[in-house]
Amino acid sequence: MSTSTRLARAAAVAAIAALALAGCTPADEPAPSPTATRTPSPTATATPTETAEPTPTETPVPTAEATTCENVLDDETNASLAADGVTLGDEVVSYWPALDRIMTEGGFACQWNSPNGDVSVWYGQLDLDSAGWGTERDALLAEGYTQTDDPFPGTLQAPDTDPNYMPSIAYVDGTMYFATYAAFFSSVRSLP
């Protein structure tokens, strides 16, 4: 038997069954009247409470350690200075107006000395906006500093008044850096 024949028979059987069931109700009997049914009264339910949403917590942002004389240099340079007996001094004695300005304008300065005083290294750092740097740069050029671009573009070097110390000043990302040797900048953690 084909599928279409089976479908036709099933449809015919369903139609006959529907007619047969429809004929079970006597035609002259009135339709049943609706009976009163009791509607269930509402039952008390617990009042829904809002589910407390978890309060988002902010992921703590690590704060940068404040730069100090103790942590400004990389570990290798600190170890090298210590091996040479050059230690961080308790105070800074400055011979340069630029380093003096760093200290008086809210920056910080460091001085490392050898035990016999024949080796000293100075370093200073000051946060400074670009307008402040423009003013400072003009003052440095007026004092005889020259632009060397070593090791960073715009680096200025002090006049050659003492061959033992040739301070350089660099301005990088909003900070003015002072070092008695330009090569010292490569040891500063915050510089590229």
C-alpha positions as CSV (number, residue, x, y, z in Angstrom):
1,M,0.0,0.0,0.0
2,S,1.3,3.4,-1.0
3,T,1.9,6.2,1.4
4,S,-0.7,8.4,-0.1
5,T,-3.3,5.6,0.2
6,R,-2.4,5.1,3.9
7,L,-2.8,8.9,4.5
8,A,-6.2,9.0,2.7
9,R,-7.5,6.1,4.9
10,A,-6.3,7.7,8.1
11,A,-8.0,10.9,7.2
12,A,-11.2,9.1,6.4
13,V,-11.1,7.2,9.7
14,A,-10.6,10.4,11.6
15,A,-13.5,12.1,9.8
16,I,-15.9,9.1,10.5
17,A,-14.9,9.1,14.2
18,A,-15.5,12.8,14.5
19,L,-19.0,12.4,13.0
20,A,-19.8,9.5,15.2
21,L,-18.9,11.3,18.3
22,A,-20.9,14.3,17.2
23,G,-24.0,12.1,16.8
24,C,-23.9,10.9,20.5
25,T,-25.7,14.0,21.8
26,P,-29.5,13.9,21.4
27,A,-30.7,16.8,19.3
28,D,-33.8,17.6,21.3
29,E,-32.1,17.8,24.7
30,P,-31.3,21.3,25.8
31,A,-27.7,22.1,26.1
32,P,-26.5,21.7,29.6
33,S,-26.6,24.8,31.6
34,P,-23.5,25.9,33.2
35,T,-23.1,24.9,36.7
36,A,-21.7,27.0,39.4
37,T,-18.2,26.0,40.2
38,R,-16.3,27.2,43.0
39,T,-13.3,29.2,41.9
40,P,-10.3,28.5,44.1
41,S,-9.5,31.5,46.3
42,P,-6.0,32.7,45.9
43,T,-3.6,31.1,48.2
44,A,-1.1,33.2,50.0
45,T,2.3,33.0,48.5
46,A,5.5,34.5,49.8
47,T,6.1,37.9,48.4
48,P,8.9,37.7,46.0
49,T,12.0,39.4,47.2
50,E,14.6,40.8,44.9
51,T,17.6,38.7,44.7
52,A,20.5,40.8,45.7
53,E,22.8,41.3,42.8
54,P,26.4,41.0,43.7
55,T,28.0,44.3,44.0
56,P,30.8,44.6,41.5
57,T,34.1,45.0,43.2
58,E,36.7,47.1,41.5
59,T,39.9,45.2,40.7
60,P,42.6,46.9,42.6
61,V,44.9,48.8,40.4
62,P,48.5,48.3,41.5
63,T,49.9,51.6,42.5
64,A,53.3,52.5,41.3
65,E,55.9,52.6,43.9
66,A,57.0,56.2,44.5
67,T,60.4,56.8,43.0
68,T,63.1,57.5,45.5
69,C,66.8,57.5,45.6
70,E,66.7,53.9,46.9
71,N,64.8,52.6,43.9
72,V,65.4,55.0,41.0
73,L,68.3,52.9,39.6
74,D,68.2,49.4,38.2
75,D,69.5,46.5,40.2
76,E,72.7,46.1,38.1
77,T,73.7,49.7,38.7
78,N,73.0,49.5,42.4
79,A,75.1,46.4,42.7
80,S,77.9,48.0,40.7
81,L,78.0,51.1,42.8
82,A,77.9,49.0,46.0
83,A,80.8,46.8,44.6
84,D,82.8,50.0,44.0
85,G,82.0,51.2,47.6
86,V,79.9,54.1,46.2
87,T,76.9,54.6,48.5
88,L,73.9,56.8,48.7
89,G,74.6,59.9,50.8
90,D,72.3,61.3,53.4
91,E,72.3,64.8,51.8
92,V,72.9,66.3,48.4
93,V,75.4,69.1,47.9
94,S,74.7,70.6,44.6
95,Y,77.0,72.6,42.3
96,W,74.6,73.1,39.5
97,P,71.7,75.7,39.4
98,A,69.6,73.2,37.4
99,L,69.8,70.5,40.2
100,D,69.1,73.3,42.7
101,R,65.9,74.1,40.8
102,I,64.9,70.5,40.8
103,M,65.2,70.3,44.5
104,T,63.4,73.6,45.2
105,E,60.6,72.9,42.8
106,G,59.4,69.7,44.5
107,G,61.6,67.1,42.7
108,F,64.1,65.0,44.4
109,A,67.9,64.6,44.1
110,C,70.4,61.9,45.1
111,Q,74.1,61.9,45.6
112,W,76.3,58.7,45.8
113,N,79.8,59.0,47.1
114,S,82.9,56.8,47.5
115,P,84.3,56.5,51.0
116,N,87.3,58.8,50.2
117,G,85.2,61.3,48.3
118,D,87.0,60.9,45.0
119,V,83.9,59.7,43.2
120,S,80.5,61.3,43.4
121,V,77.4,60.8,41.2
122,W,74.4,63.2,41.3
123,Y,70.9,62.5,40.0
124,G,67.7,64.6,40.1
125,Q,64.2,64.2,38.8
126,L,61.2,66.6,38.6
127,D,57.7,66.2,37.2
128,L,57.2,69.1,34.8
129,D,54.6,70.0,32.2
130,S,55.7,70.9,28.7
131,A,55.3,74.7,29.4
132,G,57.5,74.4,32.5
133,W,60.0,72.4,30.5
134,G,60.0,75.1,27.8
135,T,60.9,77.7,30.4
136,E,63.5,75.5,32.0
137,R,65.1,74.6,28.6
138,D,65.4,78.3,27.8
139,A,67.1,79.0,31.1
140,L,69.5,76.0,30.6
141,L,70.4,77.2,27.1
142,A,71.0,80.7,28.5
143,E,73.4,79.1,31.1
144,G,75.4,77.6,28.3
145,Y,73.9,74.1,28.0
146,T,74.0,72.7,24.5
147,Q,71.6,70.2,22.8
148,T,73.3,66.8,22.3
149,D,70.4,64.5,21.7
150,D,72.4,61.8,23.6
151,P,70.9,59.5,24.8
152,F,67.4,61.0,24.1
153,P,66.3,63.6,21.6
154,G,66.5,67.1,23.2
155,T,69.0,66.1,25.8
156,L,71.0,69.1,27.0
157,Q,74.6,69.0,28.3
158,A,76.1,71.4,30.7
159,P,79.0,73.6,29.7
160,D,82.4,72.1,30.0
161,T,83.4,73.7,33.3
162,D,84.7,70.5,34.9
163,P,85.9,67.6,32.8
164,N,85.1,65.2,35.6
165,Y,81.4,66.1,35.6
166,M,79.4,66.8,32.4
167,P,75.8,66.9,33.7
168,S,73.1,66.2,31.2
169,I,69.4,66.9,31.4
170,A,66.7,65.1,29.5
171,Y,63.0,65.7,29.4
172,V,60.9,62.5,28.8
173,D,57.2,62.0,29.2
174,G,56.6,64.9,31.5
175,T,59.7,64.4,33.7
176,M,62.9,66.3,33.7
177,Y,66.0,64.2,34.5
178,F,69.4,65.4,35.7
179,A,72.5,63.2,35.8
180,T,76.2,64.0,36.2
181,Y,76.9,61.6,33.3
182,A,74.5,61.1,30.3
183,A,75.4,57.4,30.4
184,F,73.8,57.2,33.9
185,F,70.3,57.7,32.3
186,S,70.5,54.1,31.0
187,S,70.3,52.9,34.6
188,V,67.2,54.9,35.5
189,R,64.2,52.5,35.8
190,S,61.6,54.9,34.5
191,L,63.5,55.8,31.3
192,P,63.2,53.7,28.1
